[in-house]
Amino acid sequence: MSGRGAPAAGQLAGFGYLTVTATAWGLNWPVMKLLMLDWPPFTFRVLAASGSVLLLSTIALLQRDALLPRADQWGRLVVAALLNVTSWLFFAPVAIFWLDASEAAIIAYTMPVWATILAWPFLGERPGWRRLMGLALGLSGVTLLMAGRLDLGAGLMAGKLPGVLAILATALLFACGTIWTKRFPLAMAPVPLVAWQLAIGVLPVAAVALAFEQAHPARVGPLGWACLAYASVIGQCLAYLAWFRALKRLPAGTAAIGSLLVPVVGVLGSAALLGEPFGLRQVGALALTLGGVALASRG
């Protein structure tokens, strides 16, 4: 009993962490819409990441965690940062220049497809029928969620191809980051690990922000500052800490499928915070996605 109970408890904790991540990242969608009213897109990501690194470093010091990775871990750390962090901080905003947020979201959350495919050859996680069915159900939920709002057929000819390629890069790179993190785990405490990934991953974004953007903090209202605080503390610190803890406890494919909850939370949050529509289609999408995640969790 105890032999089976321990893995079950670890998996349950993994799904708890996954729920935290999905909620934090899902609410990032309406928060980003509000942030764009006051902040340039790359600048606010740099500011949020900087605040996250400062907070995480303080926590690590208080916990007396070792702040520096071992000498043999730097290569793994840099690759993980570029795949897990730069993929979202850089390519997702680029995609929004050409795509609507809904169009970007549905392509971004094809990530579980790529992660499930890559987990087989690189991690030996051969997907069972439950995981494959769960993936199909979850993707059906996301597709239903965005039904009627994705119009790429004519859009590609109208200049949307760069946005499609950018958001596909986001999905593929983050899927690779999920596999990399499982295949080459880093020997660091969780808090400094996330701090370093954010610090390294934001560097390309900071270069773009410095070259092409100009922020005006004096013009930012209380809501803009509150959204920036959320993006820094919850949307990045808490979300990434929970994500990497989930990856330690769950198969990569299962964790990736669980990320399909993110756009569902985003729609619920957008309905509550922005007054966007929430009806039968959204309820059906929520049911399909939750069903898919539940089925995938069984193997």
C-alpha positions as CSV (number, residue, x, y, z in Angstrom):
1,M,0.0,0.0,0.0
2,S,2.7,2.5,1.0
3,G,4.6,1.7,-2.3
4,R,1.7,2.7,-4.4
5,G,0.5,5.5,-2.1
6,A,3.7,7.5,-2.4
7,P,3.6,7.8,-6.2
8,A,-0.1,8.5,-6.1
9,A,0.4,11.3,-3.6
10,G,3.2,12.7,-5.7
11,Q,1.0,12.7,-8.8
12,L,-1.8,14.4,-6.9
13,A,0.6,17.1,-5.8
14,G,1.8,17.4,-9.4
15,F,-1.8,18.1,-10.6
16,G,-2.1,20.6,-7.8
17,Y,0.9,22.5,-9.1
18,L,-0.4,22.2,-12.6
19,T,-3.7,23.8,-11.6
20,V,-1.8,26.7,-10.0
21,T,0.2,27.2,-13.2
22,A,-2.8,26.9,-15.5
23,T,-4.7,29.5,-13.4
24,A,-1.8,31.9,-13.2
25,W,-1.0,31.7,-17.0
26,G,-4.6,31.7,-17.9
27,L,-5.3,35.0,-16.1
28,N,-2.3,36.4,-17.9
29,W,-4.4,36.7,-21.1
30,P,-6.8,39.3,-19.7
31,V,-4.0,40.9,-17.7
32,M,-1.9,41.3,-20.9
33,K,-4.8,43.0,-22.6
34,L,-5.0,45.5,-19.8
35,L,-1.2,45.9,-19.7
36,M,-1.1,46.8,-23.4
37,L,-3.1,49.9,-22.6
38,D,-0.2,51.4,-20.6
39,W,3.0,49.5,-21.5
40,P,4.9,48.6,-24.7
41,P,4.7,44.8,-25.1
42,F,8.4,43.9,-24.7
43,T,9.1,46.5,-22.0
44,F,6.5,45.3,-19.6
45,R,7.8,41.7,-20.0
46,V,11.3,42.9,-19.1
47,L,10.0,44.8,-16.1
48,A,7.8,41.9,-14.9
49,A,10.8,39.4,-15.3
50,S,13.1,41.8,-13.5
51,G,10.7,42.1,-10.6
52,S,10.3,38.3,-10.5
53,V,14.1,37.8,-10.4
54,L,14.5,40.3,-7.6
55,L,11.7,38.6,-5.6
56,L,12.9,35.1,-6.2
57,S,16.5,36.0,-5.3
58,T,15.3,37.5,-2.0
59,I,13.4,34.4,-1.2
60,A,16.4,32.2,-2.1
61,L,18.6,34.2,0.2
62,L,16.1,34.0,3.0
63,Q,15.9,30.2,2.5
64,R,19.8,30.0,2.3
65,D,19.6,28.4,-1.1
66,A,22.7,28.1,-3.1
67,L,22.4,30.9,-5.7
68,L,24.9,29.7,-8.3
69,P,24.6,26.6,-10.3
70,R,27.4,24.1,-10.5
71,A,30.0,24.7,-13.3
72,D,28.7,21.8,-15.3
73,Q,25.1,23.0,-15.2
74,W,25.5,26.3,-17.0
75,G,24.9,24.9,-20.5
76,R,21.7,23.1,-19.4
77,L,20.5,26.2,-17.7
78,V,21.0,28.5,-20.7
79,V,19.2,26.0,-23.0
80,A,16.4,25.6,-20.6
81,A,16.0,29.4,-20.2
82,L,15.8,30.0,-23.9
83,L,13.3,27.2,-24.5
84,N,11.1,27.7,-21.4
85,V,11.2,31.5,-21.0
86,T,12.4,33.3,-24.1
87,S,9.9,31.3,-26.2
88,W,7.0,33.1,-24.5
89,L,8.5,36.4,-23.6
90,F,9.8,37.1,-27.2
91,F,7.9,35.1,-29.8
92,A,4.3,35.4,-28.4
93,P,4.4,39.3,-28.5
94,V,5.8,39.1,-32.0
95,A,2.9,37.0,-33.1
96,I,0.4,39.5,-31.7
97,F,1.6,42.1,-34.2
98,W,0.0,40.0,-37.0
99,L,-2.6,37.8,-35.2
100,D,-5.6,38.4,-32.9
101,A,-5.0,37.1,-29.4
102,S,-7.6,34.3,-30.0
103,E,-5.8,33.2,-33.2
104,A,-2.4,33.2,-31.3
105,A,-3.9,31.2,-28.4
106,I,-5.3,28.3,-30.4
107,I,-1.9,27.8,-32.2
108,A,0.1,28.3,-29.0
109,Y,-1.8,25.5,-27.3
110,T,-0.9,23.0,-29.9
111,M,2.1,22.6,-27.6
112,P,0.8,19.4,-26.0
113,V,0.8,17.7,-29.4
114,W,4.5,18.4,-29.9
115,A,5.4,17.6,-26.3
116,T,3.5,14.2,-26.5
117,I,5.2,13.4,-29.8
118,L,8.7,14.4,-28.5
119,A,8.3,12.6,-25.2
120,W,8.2,9.2,-26.9
121,P,11.6,9.2,-28.7
122,F,13.4,11.4,-26.1
123,L,12.0,10.2,-22.8
124,G,10.6,6.8,-23.6
125,E,7.1,8.0,-22.6
126,R,5.0,6.0,-25.0
127,P,1.5,7.4,-24.9
128,G,-1.3,5.0,-24.0
129,W,-4.7,5.3,-25.5
130,R,-6.0,7.3,-22.5
131,R,-3.4,9.9,-23.0
132,L,-4.0,10.1,-26.7
133,M,-7.8,10.4,-26.2
134,G,-7.2,12.9,-23.5
135,L,-5.1,15.0,-25.9
136,A,-7.8,14.8,-28.5
137,L,-10.5,15.8,-26.0
138,G,-8.4,18.7,-24.7
139,L,-7.6,20.0,-28.2
140,S,-11.3,19.7,-29.1
141,G,-12.1,21.9,-26.1
142,V,-9.6,24.5,-27.1
143,T,-10.8,24.4,-30.7
144,L,-14.4,24.8,-29.6
145,L,-13.3,27.7,-27.3
146,M,-12.0,29.6,-30.3
147,A,-14.6,28.4,-32.8
148,G,-15.7,31.2,-35.2
149,R,-12.8,33.4,-34.2
150,L,-9.9,31.7,-36.1
151,D,-9.8,32.8,-39.7
152,L,-6.4,31.9,-41.0
153,G,-7.4,30.7,-44.4
154,A,-7.7,34.1,-46.0
155,G,-5.5,35.6,-43.4
156,L,-2.3,34.0,-44.6
157,M,-2.6,35.7,-47.9
158,A,-3.3,39.0,-46.1
159,G,0.0,38.9,-44.2
160,K,-0.6,36.7,-41.2
161,L,2.0,34.2,-42.0
162,P,4.7,35.8,-39.9
163,G,2.4,35.7,-36.8
164,V,1.6,32.1,-37.5
165,L,5.2,31.2,-37.7
166,A,6.1,33.1,-34.5
167,I,3.4,31.5,-32.4
168,L,4.2,28.1,-33.8
169,A,7.8,28.8,-32.7
170,T,6.5,29.5,-29.2
171,A,4.6,26.2,-29.0
172,L,7.5,24.2,-30.4
173,L,10.1,25.8,-28.3
174,F,8.1,25.4,-25.1
175,A,7.4,21.8,-25.9
176,C,11.1,21.3,-26.4
177,G,11.7,23.0,-23.1
178,T,9.3,20.6,-21.4
179,I,11.2,17.6,-22.8
180,W,14.6,19.2,-22.1
181,T,13.7,19.9,-18.4
182,K,12.7,16.2,-18.0
183,R,15.6,14.8,-19.9
184,F,18.3,17.0,-18.4
185,P,17.2,18.1,-14.9
186,L,19.1,20.8,-13.2
187,A,20.7,20.3,-9.8
188,M,19.4,23.5,-8.2
189,A,16.8,24.4,-5.7
190,P,13.6,25.4,-7.3
191,V,13.6,29.2,-6.4
192,P,17.0,30.1,-7.7
193,L,16.5,27.8,-10.7
194,V,13.4,29.8,-11.8
195,A,15.2,33.1,-11.0
196,W,18.1,32.1,-13.3
197,Q,15.9,31.0,-16.1
198,L,13.9,34.2,-16.0
199,A,17.1,36.3,-15.8
200,I,18.7,34.5,-18.8
201,G,15.5,34.1,-20.8
202,V,14.6,37.8,-20.7
203,L,18.0,39.0,-22.1
204,P,17.0,38.8,-25.8
205,V,13.7,40.5,-25.0
206,A,15.5,43.3,-23.1
207,A,17.7,43.9,-26.2
208,V,14.6,44.3,-28.4
209,A,12.9,46.6,-25.8
210,L,15.9,48.9,-25.6
211,A,16.3,49.1,-29.3
212,F,12.7,49.7,-30.4
213,E,10.5,50.8,-27.5
214,Q,10.2,53.7,-25.2
215,A,8.1,53.5,-22.0
216,H,6.5,56.4,-20.1
217,P,6.0,55.2,-16.5
218,A,4.6,58.6,-15.4
219,R,1.5,58.0,-17.7
220,V,0.8,54.5,-16.2
221,G,-2.3,54.4,-14.0
222,P,-2.9,52.3,-10.8
223,L,-4.4,49.5,-12.9
224,G,-1.3,49.3,-15.1
225,W,0.9,49.0,-12.1
226,A,-1.3,46.4,-10.5
227,C,-1.3,44.3,-13.7
228,L,2.5,44.6,-13.8
229,A,2.7,43.4,-10.2
230,Y,0.4,40.4,-11.1
231,A,2.5,39.5,-14.2
232,S,5.7,39.6,-12.1
233,V,4.6,37.8,-8.9
234,I,1.9,35.5,-10.0
235,G,2.1,35.2,-13.8
236,Q,5.9,34.4,-13.7
237,C,7.2,33.7,-10.2
238,L,4.4,31.5,-9.0
239,A,3.5,30.0,-12.4
240,Y,7.0,28.9,-13.3
241,L,7.8,27.5,-9.8
242,A,4.6,25.5,-9.9
243,W,5.3,24.3,-13.5
244,F,8.7,23.0,-12.8
245,R,7.5,21.3,-9.6
246,A,4.7,19.7,-11.7
247,L,7.2,18.4,-14.3
248,K,9.1,16.6,-11.5
249,R,6.0,14.7,-10.5
250,L,4.2,14.1,-13.8
251,P,5.1,12.6,-17.1
252,A,6.0,15.3,-19.6
253,G,3.0,14.4,-21.9
254,T,0.5,14.5,-19.1
255,A,1.8,17.9,-17.8
256,A,1.7,19.3,-21.3
257,I,-1.9,18.2,-21.8
258,G,-2.7,19.8,-18.5
259,S,-1.6,23.1,-19.9
260,L,-4.7,23.0,-22.1
261,L,-6.5,24.4,-19.1
262,V,-4.7,27.7,-19.6
263,P,-6.9,29.1,-22.4
264,V,-10.0,27.9,-20.6
265,V,-9.0,29.9,-17.5
266,G,-8.1,32.7,-19.8
267,V,-11.7,32.8,-21.2
268,L,-13.2,32.6,-17.7
269,G,-10.9,35.4,-16.6
270,S,-11.6,37.5,-19.6
271,A,-15.4,37.1,-19.0
272,A,-15.0,38.2,-15.4
273,L,-12.4,41.0,-15.8
274,L,-13.2,42.3,-19.3
275,G,-16.8,41.4,-19.8
276,E,-16.0,39.1,-22.8
277,P,-18.7,36.5,-23.8
278,F,-19.2,33.4,-21.7
279,G,-22.0,31.0,-22.8
280,L,-22.7,27.4,-23.8
281,R,-19.7,27.2,-26.2
282,Q,-17.4,28.2,-23.3
283,V,-19.0,25.8,-20.9
284,G,-18.7,23.0,-23.5
285,A,-15.1,23.8,-24.1
286,L,-14.4,23.8,-20.3
287,A,-16.1,20.3,-20.0
288,L,-14.1,18.9,-22.9
289,T,-10.8,20.2,-21.7
290,L,-11.3,19.1,-18.1
291,G,-12.4,15.7,-19.3
292,G,-9.3,15.4,-21.5
293,V,-6.9,16.3,-18.7
294,A,-8.6,13.9,-16.4
295,L,-8.4,11.1,-19.0
296,A,-4.7,11.9,-19.7
297,S,-3.9,11.7,-16.0
298,R,-4.8,8.0,-16.1
299,G,-2.1,7.1,-18.6
